[in-house]
Amino acid sequence: MKEVLRQEKKFLISLDQYYHLSNRFSKLLMEDRFSSGDGYTVRSLYFDSLDDSDFEEKIEGVDLRKKIRLRNYGFGSQTAKLEMKQKQGIMQKKRSLTLDREQSRRLVSGDYSVLLSANSEFAGECYGLMQTRCYRPKAVVSYTRKVFLAHENEIRITFDHHIKGSETNFDIFSEELVENMVFDPYLVVMEVKFNGFILSYIKDIIKSVNESELAVSKYCLSRTIGKQYLFL
């Protein structure tokens, strides 16, 4: 089980701003080793309770909230990560557990007992929550992610674009997963993730965006196609 505790700030930028910032960061920071070209595929299946409690808490802006997802990096992935993200004030805690394809597919089918064999306290917590609250797969979100890294304060700057979603097919390992665009393809979500504080030279570059910080939920985007619940 892996655990990360950090702050996350999100900004909505144009495609032109993305290319400009990407060029600047490429001269100062390291690229993620998987982040060639415009980036790599991220595909997440979100689970929620029968009454959509996680979705509703996000929409209502509840300060202490969570989301549970199963994430891989495209149909060729041999593993997936079961992740729980919990918002705690300005901090975000993320815990994750790696599952193989067979375990992941059993989880998607509703067989949560696969978590009991993981010999992990986190897996047991997920099993209890998902079983008692009747969690079910609700939506898949896919996008292309470009990542820049700075070792100081574990800073990660990500650019997510071409965001697609589906509420009908939950096989994140499928090569033929049918998805619809759920976000303007000419807009990009920039996230700045860090522990402690942002280095001054990175902060100066971010200021050039001249945009207000926003809370953009990809899960909510996938659940509200045609609705206006984009920013809270």
Disulfide bonds with the S-S distance in Angstrom:
none
